[in-house]
Amino acid sequence: MSNTKHSTATTAVYGSEEMVRPAPTMTIPEDMTTPEIAYRMVKDETYAQTQPRLNLATFVTTYMDEYATKLMNEAIAMNYIDQTEYPRVAVMTSRCINILANLWNTPERGDSKTGALGIGSSEACMLGGVAAWLRWRKRRMAEGKPVNKPNLVMSAGMQVVWEKFCQLWQIELRQVPLTREKRTLCPKDAIAHCDENTICVVPIAGVTWTGLNDDIEALDKELDEYNKKTGYDIPIHVDAASGGFILPFIYPDKKWDFRLKWVISISTSGHKFGLVYPGLGWVIWRDKSYLPDEMSFSVNYLGAEVTQVGLNFSRPAAQVLGQYYNFIRLGREGYRRVQQNSMEIARYCHRRIGQMECFENYSQEVVNPLFVWHLNEEYTKRAMWTLYDLQALLQQSGWMVPAYSLPKDIDDIVVMRIVVRQGMSRDMADMLLRDIENGVAELNKLKYPTSSRQAFEKQEKQKGKIYTH
């Protein structure tokens, strides 16, 4: 007998046959079921996960107001690339690009600024990188010079998208090491890694690993002197995945954007501190001359000639509506207030965690709404646990607070990170801090080292350090 005969509109969801069978994992089911049962089966799969707003590992927006959510839900079927069918989406995209370009002090004249949409800042980074590579390649070919050894310079605190970009486009990635003394990109060290084959230098506004900012103004100054001395034309692409929506509102006078001579392009995440649900990135160029013509592709089977700069054509249109809604709804003052509140809560957590006996903040300053901390040296000597154990305990309470080692050369430092986003209140922060304190108290009762602590001690023993309990 067909399963559907047992799963009718009058069948109780948990009285259906589907609920006593394993969910399909390898093959599509032979028969249909009711939408109520299908919904419940998929919904139940998600219950074991951390709730999005308790996920302090992610930078991605997990809260938008009801009108923004309604607006995006109503646009869920819209494909951004179908500009003939949805011409107003293209108009709103252009408006968002104009707003961002002016927010970042573009020198470009005219009513239409030069930028592109991406599915997250990863695609936006790649578009900025490709443009820099093509410009470098064109210039080298015009000079009759080889184009087979391009390189890109940035700190070891990079996000993995840059490694992926360099692998895909066969570009040498020159990583400037981070150290305990140099916790962000050292401008002089960056210049030391440059040569005639450098397509660009990429400083970061909001380093994923630590929450710190590279000194982009100092880098611009060093690069200006280097380019004058060598005759090179090495530009800067700013990876502002987080900082692009923090710096203009919290530090409006700080020069990091197109006010600097060698900043040619900037990428950011609309779905991070741009406050839009996942699936949105932006890249802006200084002006149209820096966007190579080869990056624009046209198709004419969508009802009209449509030109696209992105790496793929089909993509959600709803996020564009969400971004434009935020710009209208919040304005400059609204964004400032939201970001300032996130900063205040981050600084509150930073202060409270720094006061705990076992912890030490990695940086004394909070410049973005995120920060990292580690076990202090004295506590490390006698602890029976590591931050990986605290992460596991917090996860039992629903929190996702990641523990991880820092990049190469400082990878012996294991840290935890909190990202404070819209939707995180002071009350939630207090709940988190209590859970951290309770977790530490529980771990301090241990009489024997945990497995992660044993692994740590084994590593340390290889370095000649012996711990006794």
Beta strands, then each sheet from edge to edge (+ up, - down):
strand 1: 115-118
strand 2: 151-155
strand 3: 172-176
strand 4: 198-202
strand 5: 236-239
strand 6: 263-269
strand 7: 281-285
strand 8: 297-299
strand 9: 306-308
strand 10: 359-361
strand 11: 370-375
strand 12: 403-405
strand 13: 414-419
sheet 1: 1+ 7- 6+ 5+
sheet 2: 3+ 2+ 4+
sheet 3: 8+ 9-
sheet 4: 10+ 11- 13+ 12-
end
